[in-house]
Amino acid sequence: MNAVADNSPALVPGKVVLDELVEARGPWSAVVEAGDVLTIVDLDGNQAVDCILYAAHDTGTRYSAAATIAGQGSIFLTTGSILRADSGRELMTVVADEVGVHDTIGGACSQESNTLRYGQHTHEQHACVENFLIEGAKWELGKKDLVSNINWFMNVPVDPDGALGIVDGLSAPGKRVALRAEVDTLVLVSNCPQINNPCNGFNPTPVRMIVTRPEARA
């Protein structure tokens, strides 16, 4: 991951406190302080960004797909969605969204799931679970700390019979989603390396992570 120096395309204006590029297939993490806003920029379009959230000062409090879905009555995320822990505690809120649909149920690819879905020849391919473990180790998080994740920009439609599909994303180059931290939040990301389904257009690309501090907090 590399610092980015040009003008910030953050969805919520304010003082830029972090601006970094996450390389294709790479992991990333940062603590976003309460009140600050993280903008995720899909630079080239059609790139899935896997994400898990933890309360920074109590990582036992972590994102729950079930609590989030139940709280909003929808399996998809967009503006107004509140990302909750299993206790119902609010971790982050989607405050702006240029795509309109983000996935909560598709999960994260792993070497094991790649083998099951796509064949033994994929077993050695790098995957999101491995990214989460590499990056999580920096925060003393291990495999037991991984939970169901969010897939920003990923399109997972559900058929009437309940079957899931992973299809071409609805994003496009430069599309953004912005998340306001309701508590100091550790954001753990895998910029998905998947090349076996259309979630990345079979070609993983970089994304940009920008944290702004709105004027009211500056």
N, C-alpha and C positions, 0 to 999 in steps of 0.2 A: 504494500500500500504506500502511496506517495502523496505528499502535499500538493495541493493545487493552488496556483497563484492568481489565475485570472478572475474576472468579476464573478461574484456568486449568483447563481440562479435559484437561490433559496425561495421556497414558496411563501414563507413567512419572513418579512424583513426584520432586520435587527443587527446587532453586532455579531459578526462571524467569530465564533469561538473554536471552530474546527472545520476543516475543509480538506477531505482526503479522497484519493482515488483508490478503489479496490480493484485490483487486477482481475481479469477473467479467471475463474475457478478458485479465487483466493478467499481466505477468511478475514474477518475484521471484527473489532469490538471497541467499545468506548462506553463511559458513563455519561449519560445525558442528565444534567441537573434539572430538578423540578422547575417547571416553567420554561425551560429551553425547548427548542423545536428542532427535530431532526428531519431534514429533507433528503429523501433517497431519489437519485436521478438515474433513470434508465438511459444511459448515454446513447446506445445504438439501437435500442428497442428490442422487445421480445426476449428479455433476460429475466429469469426467475431469481429472486433474492430471498433465500431462506433465513428466518430470523427467530430467535428466542429472546425473551425478556426476563430479567430478574430485578427484584428490588436490590439496589446496589449495596445497602447496608444489612440486608438479610436475604441472602440468595436462596433460602428455603421458600421465600415468597416469589413465585415465578409464574409466567404466563400459563394460562389454562385455556385450551381451545374450547372445552366443554362449558366453562363459566362464561366465556366471551360469547359463544353462540347462544347460550340460554339467555344471557342478559339482553341481547339485541333481537333475538328471534330470527336470526339469519345466519347462514353458513358463510356468507361473503362479507368482506370488509370494504368500507368506503368512508367518505366524510361523515363524521359523527360516531363512528364505531369506537367503543371503549374497550381497550384491551385489558382484560382482568386476570387476576390470580384466582386460584381455586377457592379462596376465601371470599371472593367478590371484590377484593381491593383493586382499585383502579391504578394501573401502571402507566399507560399512555393512552392518548386519544388521537384518532385520525382527524386532523383539523383542516386538511385540504387534500384533494385527490384529483388528478387529471386523467385517471384511467377508469375508475368506477367499480371495478371488481377485482378483489384480491382473495386468495385462497386460504382457507383455514384447515382443510381436511386432507390435502394431498400428501402430507408428510415430507420427510427428507430422504433423499436417496442414500443408500449405503452400499458397501461392497456386497453384502448379503442379498439385499433386494435387487441390485443390478443382476446378480447371478440368477436369481429366481425368475425375474421378468424377461431378461434379454439373453441369457445363456452363460455358460461357464467361461467363455472367452472374455467376459467383461469383469471378471472377479477382481482383477488387479487395477481396475480404473479407480482413480481418486473420486471421492463422493462427499456429500454434504456432512454426513455423520463424522467422517474423519476430519473435515474442516472444523466442525464444532468441538471435537475433542482437542485438536491442536490449539485452537484459540481459547477454549475454556480453561485449559491447563494454566494459562496466564493468570486466571482468577481463582485457582484452586478448585475448579469444577471438573468432574469426571463423568463417566458414562452414566452413573446413577442420577446425575443432575440433569440429563437431557430429557426434555418433555416434547409433546407435540408442538410443532412450529407453525409459524405464519410463512406463507409464500407470497411475498410482494410481487405484483405484476404477473403472477401465474394464473392461467385460465383452466379451471377444473370444473366443467359443467357436470351436472347430475341429471341423468336420464330419468324419465318417469318410473322406471323399474328399480331405481336406486343405484344403477351402475354409474361408475365414475369414468370420466375420460380426461386425458391430459392432451390438450390441443394447442394450436398456435395461440400465443398471447394476444391480448387486446391492446397492449402498449405500443408505443412508437418511439423513435429517437427523441430523447429529451423529455419524455413524460416523467412526472414527479408525483410523489406522495409525501405528505408531511405529518409527523407525529409529535405531539406535545407531551413531554414527560409530566405526569402528575405527582410522581415521587422521583427521587434520584434513581435512575434506571440504568442498569447494565444491559446494553444491547449487544447481542452476540449474532454475527452474521456469517453465512456461507454464501458467497456469490457463486451460485450453483454451477458445478462442473459437468452436469449431465449432458451427454451427447447422443443418448439413445432414444429420446423422445422429443417432441416439438417444443418443450417448455422454454428452451433457449434457441429455438430455430436451428438445433443441431450444431450450434457454433457459439459457445460461451463468450461473453464480452464484458468489458469493465463497467462498473457503476461508480457513482460519486456520492459521498456522504457529507452533508453540510449541516452543522449545528449552529443555529442562530439564537441570540438572546434578545427577545423583543424589547423595545424601548422601555416598557414599564418595569423591566427587571434590570436594565443597564445601570 
